[in-house]
Amino acid sequence: MTAAPDEAAPAQGNKREREPEIDPEGRGKLERYTVFAFVFIPLLALAAAVPFAWGWGLTLTDIVIGAVFYLVSGLGITVGYHRHFTHGSFKANRPLRIALAVAGSLAIQGSVIKWVADHRRHHKYADQDGDPHSPWRFGDDWRSVAKGLYYAHMAWLYLDEEKTSPKRFAPDLLKDADIRRVDRWFGPIVLLSLVGPGIVGGLVTMSWWGALTAFFWAGLVRVALLHHVTWSINSICHTIGEENFEVRDRSRNVWWLAIPSFGESWHNLHHADPTCARHGVLKGQVDISARVIRVFEKLGWASKVRWPNADRLSAKRVSAES
């Protein structure tokens, strides 16, 4: 596994800098309309969740299937897409690397190469011009921030015509045949993520109704919940919360998102030390993703894990008096 482009060696950087940051082809209407559908169809299911539960019920089978798919796809984003592929927080053996790419794809937040390219661009320009999803892009007054929150949370996904160049921001992944293959299979993986829960539900209950309710709860509603938890890191965690470490942007820690985001909402430390495998480094900061990485390390599946460095953290710590 190579280092993330923004952390690559200077000799590699000169060649990389010649690549444009924005893909000249841009994002066409068909692509943006497709993204719009995958944003709002699960959201509509989430809005219908309460009346659906009231009228037709929510079974233990639906909850278990939904929890398993949420766990696998969510950790695929946090441990896989984010900490491994984007920031190189640890090295993974080939089976784990492929599994993480597939698991992240199940979250339906974009293919692995696209997601990584967008996120590396975000870190390069965090809360500045060039950041694809900063909530501060329109200004600091309350109207501008409200508009920015909506844009950073999800609107950038289907309104932004610019397309981050993978050649510029994810050349390491483009060179990886396994990851390119998973990236090409993103469409079928999306289909599996949606219909898979229904198939499992139907087999467990031996009924079409069990298949339908599992599709609704563990497919659509689960995707919507994970979407909005992940997107809250881009919007909420760049607007409100605590600043424990010095950063050049407005990333903050939001404690109440820690469990559903698997530790991603300890976002202030992440921007202070992006390659660190643990985001929740202070006492009481639960970071489930870091614990999973620790398990992978003990099993021998992950190596060269970049655990927190006390001296580096101390140098960036915000004092209580400041």
Secondary structure by P-SEA (a helix, b strand, c coil): cccccccccaaaaaaaaaccccccccccaaaaaaaaaaacaaaaaaaaaaaaaacccccaaaaaaaaaaaaaaaaaaacccccccccccccccaaaaaaaaaaaaaaccccaaaaaaaaaaaaacccccccccccccccccaaaaaaaaaaaacccccccccccccccccccccccaaaaaaaaaaaaaaaaaaaaaaaaaaaacccaaaaaaaaacccaaaaaaaaaaaaaaacccccccccccccccbbbbbcccccccccccaaaaaaacccccccccccccccaaaaaaaaaaaaccccccccccaaaaaaacccccc
